[in-house]
Amino acid sequence: MKILTFLSDFGQRSSYVAQMKAVALSISDVEIIDISHNISPQNIREGAYLLKSTVPFFPSGTVHVAVIDPGVGTERRGIVIATKTQILVGPDNGLLIPAAEHLGNFEVYEIKNQNLLMNNISNTFHGRDVFTPVAAHILNGLYFEKIGQKIFDYKTINLKDYKFDDKTAEGKVLYIDDFGNIITNIEGHEIKKQIQLNKKIMLYLGKDQLNIPFVKTYGEVDKDKTLATIGSSNYLEISINMGNAKEKYKTKIGDDVKILFS
């Protein structure tokens, strides 16, 4: 089975996603899966987090098209990343790199072969006219060398840009899910070095100071109580059992998070 996934900030109201799928199906007989199209507009870090968190669960040979592309139509490059198991296609703005690093052993190719693209390339929709046709051709067996030259000066972003020592951890809100759970960029294995389960931690979330329990899962605290836990993607998250932490604390992506270790 040939699998093609899509991730974007296009939302559900426009026909942009349907147009990309139509292009893919006109080139290759593929199974199409949507990762998400509800990324905050132009939020590359949020998209990179969701892509990185999702790709490990796909089978070998899957091709992923990710389009969060505030630089569309400029001199920014389009790239294909071949990892040891899967392929990533999208803009050269760092969006694909955390997922590629997680999958491992990757090589990056610049998209240069105009014969692989749509005949009329829009200045504002490379997801449809560049990235999707290239991905579909790859699923048909296209060799990477026919896409373009290998490059080494690709753009990167670092989701692990938090500070951690034996007294504090400082990071950012990376993502907020539909339940209002606040996912930070502080990795779970670092937190577990300093905090035991069922102990309370002092945590600053934006301007709010919280003294909350660090627990294994939501149901270990009473309803409507705030907690800290390690979520399914192995990042520290702040949640409310049967409630919405985002709404209570008026949190947004990019807010500061600081933990004090006693």
Protein Blocks (a to p, Z undefined) as FASTA:
>chain_A
ZZdddddfkbjmbmmlmmmmmmmmmmpccddddfbfcbcehilklmmmmmmmmmmmpceh
iacdddddfkgoiabdcdddddfkbccddddehjmmmmmmmnopiaddddfblmlpcfbd
cfklmmlmmmmmmmmmmmnopafklnoccdfkbccddfklccddfkbccdddfbdcfkop
acdfbdfklmmmmpcghiacdddehjbccdddddfbfklpcehiacddddfkopacddde
hiafklmnopaehiacddddZZ
